[in-house]
Each structure stands twice: as C-alpha cells, then as structure tokens.
Amino acid sequence: MQQVRPPEFGEAWKWWLPPHYSSFGDEVDTLFHWIFWITMVTFVGVELVMLYFCFKYKRNPARKATYTHGSHSLEVAWTIIPAVILVALGVASTKTWATIKNPTDSDYPQEFQTTVKIVAQQFAWNVTYAGDDKTLGTDDDFTETNILNVPFEPIDAEGNATTEENVRVMLTSQDVIHSLFIPVLRVKQDAVPGYLGNVWFDVQRMTSPGPDKKHLTGDSRYSEDGRTLIDWEESYEIACAELCGLGHSQMRMQLKAVPRADWEAWSHTKSAAAKARAAAK
C-alpha cells in the first residue's frame, strides 16, 4: 500500500491504544475514535438527563401525579438522530472496510508477496508456509506452531512503502470458532471450522533482532532462575479473541517481521528440511 502515515503516528495513542504498524491502522483508529466519542457523549448526556429527572421528579407528597402522553416531536428526534449517525458512520467506514475485506476494491492488494495457511485448534495456531516453490500443498511446505514469521514492508521518511510486502493468510479452524487477533496491525478475523477465509496485512515496522544482531536465528537465553528459555528477538503478540475453551488464554502466537532476505534464508532452510523428510518416506 502507498501513501500511509509513518508507524510512529500510533505512538501518540500509546496510553490509549497500542501503536499500529499496518498501512490501514490509522484509518481503523480514526473510525474507532469517532465511534468512541459519539458513544461517550451520548452516554454522558443520557445519564445527566436521567439524574436531572430523578431529582426534579423525586417523591413529593405535596405534588399530585399527572398523566402525560409524551412528546411526538421528541420521539421522532431521538429516532432520526441516531439513525443519521449510524448511516454516517456506515458510509465513513465503507472505504476502510473494503480496503481490508473486499477483494474487488481498487485499494485491496492485487498481489501478495507471501501466503500462509493458518489452522487454529484448541489451543494453538498451526502455520503452514509455502516452500521454495511458493506454492502451498507441495512437499516442500513446512508447518510451525505458534510462530508467524513474515517479511516487513519498508517505508521511506514520508511514510510511503518502498517495496510492497502484502501477506495473505488463509484461515480456518479444525474444531471450534477461534479469532485471529493482531493488535498492532489492527487485524481481527474469525477462524471458522469448515470454512477457508482470507485476511491480509502488511507490517511496516521491523521487529528487533537478538543480541547476535541477526533475525530468525533462534537466539535465546535462559532466565535468571535458569528455568525459562527466553527468545531475545522482539515479536508482536497474536491472541485468540474468541472464547474457545479452558485453554483460551494460553492460545498465543509470536509474529516477527524481518527483512525479506532474512525471511527467505529462514524459509529456504525449513523448506529444504521438509523436502528431505518427504523424500525419505
């Protein structure tokens, strides 16, 4: 995608939302804030009116009750105004929704540089990568559990993508409904049993390498107590956002966004091993 704000824009909302690193994150956040403030103003207004009437018409033995039918004009107003707001929000969000979800939209990517298939299960994400032949369903495919590594999309100082790195995810589930949620990319998509859905994203901020200054090398250290193996490379968290069972809170995945060359080297090593295993059978 082209003509996007630099990822640093998301830092201004760090106290409110996590930073965003996708080309459409700014649009999603703008819609969120509009909806939030409209809802907040409405909520506060309604509560203030309720409190006013609670005190104004509190029990008073000296006052006789009177019957009133209400106000036809007021009823029409509080029906029309929310309807207009909802329609306006729907129109405002149409373009963003189409960019993210509608393959026929002009801003929807026409080409995907990376395609993976994710099969969700209780309580893990199984990610299948196309091997060296770049085609899923062949002998050189390989599968990683709870690990999603993709090339990141570099941008220039003006926030324009210098090289597009659109990632397509073919998403399904083998048991119950799960939901792929990537907060820093503003991506959320249900994984439904028996249905192969599609979701796409780009990552415009590279995750940091470990102390060895290399990506996807498995650079790790044990914690101070010597019990926990810690991955020193930076990663973004992916969670399941659909209650899917007792282990729901543990259904997490790591996302690493690395330079294309490093990703190709990592993928080639994994693909060669998978092809060798297939040939040995």
C-alpha positions in Angstrom: 0.0 0.0 0.0 1.2 3.6 -0.7 0.7 7.0 0.9 0.4 5.9 4.5 1.4 7.7 7.8 4.6 6.6 9.4 4.1 3.9 12.1 5.3 6.4 14.7 1.8 8.1 14.5 0.5 5.3 16.6 2.8 6.3 19.5 0.7 9.3 20.2 -2.0 7.0 21.4 0.2 4.7 23.4 -1.8 5.5 26.6 -5.0 4.6 24.8 -4.3 2.0 22.1 -1.2 0.0 21.2 0.9 1.6 18.3 -0.1 0.4 14.9 2.3 -0.9 12.2 0.0 -1.6 9.3 -0.9 0.6 6.3 -4.6 0.7 7.3 -4.1 1.1 11.1 -4.5 4.9 11.0 -7.9 4.6 9.3 -9.1 1.9 11.7 -8.0 4.1 14.7 -9.8 7.1 13.3 -13.0 5.2 13.0 -12.6 3.8 16.5 -12.2 7.3 18.0 -15.2 8.7 16.2 -17.4 5.9 17.4 -16.0 6.1 20.9 -16.5 9.8 21.3 -20.0 9.8 19.8 -20.9 6.9 22.1 -19.3 8.6 25.1 -21.1 12.0 24.6 -24.4 10.1 24.1 -23.8 8.1 27.3 -22.9 11.1 29.4 -25.8 13.1 28.0 -28.4 10.4 28.7 -27.0 9.8 32.3 -27.1 13.5 33.1 -30.7 13.8 31.8 -31.7 10.7 33.9 -30.1 12.3 37.0 -31.9 15.6 36.4 -35.3 13.9 36.2 -34.5 11.7 39.2 -34.0 14.9 41.4 -36.6 17.0 39.7 -39.4 14.5 40.0 -38.4 12.7 43.2 -41.2 11.8 45.6 -43.1 14.8 46.9 -46.3 14.2 49.0 -47.4 17.7 48.2 -47.4 17.2 44.4 -50.2 15.4 42.6 -49.3 13.0 39.8 -50.3 14.0 36.3 -50.7 11.9 33.2 -48.8 12.8 30.0 -48.7 11.1 26.7 -45.2 12.3 25.9 -43.8 14.4 23.0 -44.3 13.2 19.5 -41.6 15.6 18.2 -39.1 14.4 20.8 -39.7 10.7 19.9 -39.2 11.5 16.2 -36.0 13.4 17.0 -34.4 10.6 19.1 -35.2 8.1 16.4 -33.9 10.2 13.4 -30.7 11.5 15.0 -29.3 8.0 15.9 -30.3 6.7 12.5 -28.5 9.6 10.8 -25.4 9.0 12.9 -25.4 5.2 12.2 -25.7 5.8 8.4 -22.9 8.4 8.5 -20.6 6.0 10.4 -21.5 3.3 7.9 -20.7 5.5 4.9 -17.5 6.7 6.5 -16.3 3.2 7.3 -17.2 1.7 3.9 -13.9 2.5 2.2 -11.7 1.3 5.1 -13.8 -1.9 5.3 -13.5 -2.5 1.5 -9.7 -2.0 1.6 -9.3 -4.6 4.3 -12.0 -7.1 3.4 -13.3 -6.7 -0.2 -11.1 -8.3 -2.9 -12.9 -6.3 -5.6 -12.0 -2.9 -4.2 -9.4 -0.9 -6.0 -7.3 -0.5 -2.8 -7.3 -4.2 -2.0 -3.9 -5.7 -2.8 -3.8 -7.2 -6.3 -0.7 -9.2 -5.4 0.5 -11.0 -2.3 4.2 -11.4 -1.8 3.7 -14.0 1.0 0.9 -16.5 1.5 0.5 -18.7 4.6 -2.2 -21.1 5.8 -3.2 -21.0 9.5 -5.2 -23.8 11.0 -6.5 -22.9 14.5 -7.1 -25.6 17.1 -7.6 -25.8 20.8 -5.2 -24.2 21.9 -2.6 -23.5 19.2 -2.0 -21.9 15.8 -0.6 -24.1 13.1 1.1 -22.0 10.4 1.9 -23.7 7.1 4.4 -21.9 4.8 4.8 -22.5 1.1 8.3 -23.7 0.5 10.8 -22.7 -2.2 8.3 -23.3 -4.9 6.0 -20.6 -3.4 3.0 -23.0 -3.7 1.0 -24.4 -0.8 0.2 -28.1 -0.9 3.5 -29.4 -2.1 6.3 -31.5 -0.5 8.4 -28.5 0.5 5.8 -26.9 2.7 6.6 -26.7 6.3 4.5 -26.0 9.4 5.4 -24.1 12.6 3.2 -24.0 15.7 2.5 -20.6 17.3 5.2 -18.9 15.1 4.3 -16.5 12.3 7.3 -15.0 10.5 6.8 -12.6 7.6 8.8 -10.1 5.6 8.3 -6.5 6.8 7.3 -3.7 4.5 10.0 -0.9 4.4 8.8 2.7 4.2 10.5 6.0 3.5 10.6 9.2 5.6 7.3 10.3 4.1 5.6 7.1 5.0 5.4 5.6 1.6 6.1 1.9 1.1 9.3 1.4 -0.9 8.6 -2.3 -1.5 5.2 -3.8 -1.0 5.1 -6.9 1.3 1.5 -7.9 1.4 0.8 -11.0 3.5 -2.2 -13.2 2.7 -3.5 -15.6 5.4 -5.7 -18.5 4.5 -7.5 -19.1 7.8 -9.6 -21.9 9.1 -10.2 -24.0 12.3 -10.2 -27.7 12.9 -12.5 -27.7 16.0 -14.4 -24.6 17.3 -14.5 -21.0 16.3 -11.3 -19.0 17.1 -10.4 -15.5 16.2 -7.0 -14.3 14.9 -6.3 -11.0 16.6 -3.1 -9.0 15.9 -3.5 -5.7 18.0 -0.5 -3.8 16.5 -1.8 -4.5 12.9 -5.5 -3.8 13.7 -6.4 -7.2 12.3 -9.1 -9.5 13.7 -10.6 -12.3 11.7 -12.6 -15.4 12.9 -11.4 -18.9 12.1 -14.4 -21.0 11.3 -14.5 -24.8 11.1 -15.2 -26.0 7.5 -14.6 -22.5 6.0 -11.4 -21.2 4.5 -11.4 -17.5 5.0 -8.9 -14.9 3.9 -7.3 -12.0 5.7 -4.4 -9.8 4.6 -2.0 -7.3 6.2 1.4 -5.7 5.9 3.9 -4.9 8.7 5.6 -1.6 8.4 7.9 -1.9 11.4 10.7 -4.5 11.6 11.0 -6.4 14.8 14.4 -6.1 16.5 16.9 -8.9 16.3 18.5 -10.5 19.3 22.0 -9.8 20.8 23.5 -11.6 17.8 22.1 -8.8 15.6 20.5 -11.4 13.3 16.9 -12.3 12.6 15.2 -15.7 12.9 18.3 -17.4 14.3 16.7 -18.8 17.5 18.9 -16.5 19.6 17.7 -17.2 23.1 18.8 -17.2 26.7 17.6 -18.8 29.9 16.1 -16.5 32.6 18.0 -15.7 35.7 16.5 -18.6 37.6 17.6 -20.9 34.8 14.2 -22.3 34.2 12.7 -20.3 31.4 14.1 -20.1 27.9 13.6 -16.5 26.6 13.6 -15.6 23.0 15.7 -12.4 22.7 14.3 -11.4 19.4 11.4 -8.9 19.5 8.0 -10.2 18.5 4.4 -8.9 18.3 1.7 -10.8 20.2 -1.1 -12.6 18.4 -4.0 -13.8 20.5 -7.3 -15.7 20.1 -10.1 -13.2 20.6 -12.9 -15.8 20.7 -13.6 -17.8 23.9 -12.7 -21.3 22.8 -12.3 -23.4 25.9 -10.4 -23.7 29.1 -7.0 -23.0 27.5 -8.3 -19.9 25.6 -5.9 -17.5 27.5 -2.9 -19.6 26.5 -3.7 -19.5 22.8 -1.0 -17.1 21.7 1.4 -16.8 18.8 4.5 -14.8 18.0 4.7 -12.5 15.0 8.2 -11.5 13.7 8.6 -9.1 10.8 12.1 -9.3 9.3 13.9 -8.2 6.1 12.9 -10.2 3.0 16.4 -11.6 2.6 16.5 -13.0 6.2 13.0 -14.4 5.8 14.0 -16.1 2.5 17.0 -17.7 4.1 15.0 -19.0 7.1 12.2 -20.3 4.8 14.7 -22.0 2.5 16.3 -23.9 5.4 12.9 -25.0 6.7 11.7 -25.9 3.2 14.8 -28.0 2.4 14.4 -30.0 5.6 10.7 -30.6 4.8 11.5 -31.7 1.3 14.2 -34.1 2.6 11.8 -35.6 5.1 9.2 -36.1 2.3 11.8 -37.8 0.1 12.9 -40.1 2.9 9.4 -41.6 3.4 
